[in-house]
Amino acid sequence: HLKMEKTLINQSYEQVKAVMDYIDKSPSPWHAVAEGKKFLLDAGFKEIFETDSWNLEAGGKYFFSRNNSTLIGFTVGKKFSANETGFKIVGAHTDSPCLRLAPISKSEKFNYNQACVQTYGGGLWYTWLDRDLTLAGRVIYKSEDGKTLKEELVNLKKPVCSIPNLCIHLRDAAQREKLELNKETELRPIFSNQVYAALTGESTEDNKNQKHYSKLLEILAKELNIKSD
């Protein structure tokens, strides 16, 4: 019994580790689908596409995706009959509560380079304060000749911004008992301090019409090995 129990513990550990690895590699729906595709291909599934005519075989295993953020995998039973047998559906979501960069995210206030964000889902937003935050998702950019659009997944895996909490003596008793954040004005991540940039000789923002913080664009461009302009 002891040997069997140890075997079950080891198996459970491996399963939990596999799930944690998948979660770590899936910071966005697009990453989750990309990782899910690898699992299905390794398990012998065949990728098909919605725009094609399907020739499904009994006992076959297939999958397709939509917008690279939704993944549908299915198997066809060896004794499946469209008229006589049924089917089972299991669903799960690939998304999770997060802060998403606004279409025009650049914000400069009180000498801080910030980002306007949109809340996605019902997040516990107070848990996002005073943490190192990074950026992950899908980047769509123009090809070098400017004629086509390309997309790449990015996961910076390093801190680039944070949302500082307000110190205790600047809150009244009621605010200390119950923290309520203004999602429009109090959840803006800070990238850098313009005063520090000036003192250290770093370049400051020079394009007032740019939609996003230039340093952020530079970081993404370097990660993807493309030009930031």
N, C-alpha and C positions, 0 to 999 in steps of 0.2 A: 504493500500500500504506500509506503514511504517513497519508493522508487517511482511509482506511478504519479504520486503527488508532485514530486520534483519535476517530472517530465511535463506535467500540465502547467506548472509554474513557468518553466522555460518556454513552452509554446505560447503561453499568455504574454510573456515578456516580448517575444518576437513579434506577436501580433500588435501589441501596443506600440512598440518601436516603429513598426511599419506605418501605423496610423499617424504617429507623431511626425515621422519623416514626410509623409504626404501633406500634413497640415503646414509644416515649415516651408515646403516647396510651393504652397498654394495660397499666397497672400491676396490673390484676387480671383474672381471667377474665371478669367482667361488662363491663369496659371493652373487652377484646379482642373479645367478641361484638358489642358495640355498634358498634365500628369496622368489624368484619367485615361487619355488615349494610349499612353505608354503601357499602362496596366492591361488594357484590353488587347492591344497588339501582342503583348507578351503571353496573354492567355489564349491566343489563337483566333481572336476576332478579326473580321475583315471590315475595313472602312468603306462605306458607301456614301453616296451624295444625293441630296434631295432632288437635284436637277436631272439625275439619271433615271433610266428605267431599271427597276430592280428585278433581278432573277434570283429569287430566294430559294434555297434548297432545304429539304427536311434535314434536321440535325445541324444546320448552319448557325454560325455566330457572327453577328454584324453590329456595327455602330455607325452613327453619323452625328454631326454637330451643327449647330446653328449659331451664327455670329461668333463662333469660337468661345461662347460663354455658356452654352447649353450642350449637354452631351446625352445622347440616347443610345443605349446598348440593348440588344435583345438577342434571344436565341429562338430558333424554330425547332420545336419538338420533332423527334423522328416519326411520331405517329400523329402529327398535327393535321387537323382537317378544319378548314375555314367554316364548314357547315356543321360539324359535329363536336368539336372541342373548343374549350374556352382559353383564356389567357390570364396571366397575373401581371400586375403592374406595381413596381416599387419606385417611389420617388424621393428625392432629396434635393436640397438647394446647394448651389455652388457659391452663393454670395453670403456676406455677413456685414453687420453694421460697421461703417467706416466713415472717414472724412474724405470727400472727393474734391479735388481742385475745381474751382469754378471756371467757366469758360474764359473769363477775364479775372485772373487770380491776383494779379499784382496789386499790392496795397502798401502805401508808405504813410506811417503815422508816428509822430513823436521820435523821428530819426530811427525807426525800426523798419526793416524790410519784412513784410508779412505776406500772408496768402489768404485770399478769400476762399472759403471752402463751403461745400454743401454737405449737410448731414445725410447719410444714407442708412435707413433702418432705424430701429429703436435702440440706439446704443446707450450705454451707461457712460455718458460723456465726461462726467467728473473723473472717471478712471483714466482719462487721456491726459490729464494735467500733470505737469512736472515729470514727464517721461521723454526719453529720446525717441523721436519719431523718424521714420524713413518713408520712402516713396516706392510704390509698386503698382503695376498695371500694364496697360497697353498704350503704346506710343504709335501714332499714325503720322507719317512724314512724307515729304515729296522725294522722289528719286532725284539723282543728281541732274538729270536732264529736265526735271520739272514736269514731266509728262504723265507720270503715274504716281499713285499713292501706295506706300508700303506700310506694313505694320510689324512691330516687334514687341515682345514682352520684356519688361524691365523690372528688376528687383534690386534696389540699391544695396540692401543688406548692411547699411551703415547709417548712423544718425545724421540728419540734415536740418532738423528743425525741432522746436518744442513749443508747448503751450504752457506758459508759467502760471501758477496759481497766484492769487492775490494774498499778500501777507496778512496775518491775522489782525493786526491793529488797524487795518484799513477796511475791516468788515464790522458791522454792528452785531449785536447779540443774536438777532433773528437770522442774519445771514450765516453766522457760524453754526447755528442749529440746523439749518436746511440750506444747502447750496443749490441755487437755481441759476443756471448759466443762460445768458442771452446767446442763442446760437448764431446770430448774425454778427455780433461784435466781440464776444468773449471766447470764441473758439478759433481764432485766427492764429495759426502757427507762425512763430517768428524764425526767420532764417538768419538774420544778422543785424548788427547794430551799425548804423551809418557813421556814428562818431568813432567807433573802434576802427572801422574801415579807413576813415580819414587819417587817424593817428598812425596807423600801421602802413599807410601808403597803398592800401588796396584800392582798386578801381571802384567807383560808385556808379550808380545808375545814370546813364547818359541818354537813354532813349525813353522819353516820357510817354511815347505812344505804344510801347511794348505791352503785350497783354499779360506776360508772366515775368517773374523775377529773372534777370539775365543770368545770374549765377546758377539758378536751378536749371535753366536751359543748357548751360555749359556742362553741368554735371551729367544730365541725361544724354547730351550729345557725345560726351566722352565715353559714357557707359556703352552706348550703341555704336561708337566709332563712326559717327556721322557729323556733318556740319550743323552748328547751332542756328545758322541764319536761314 
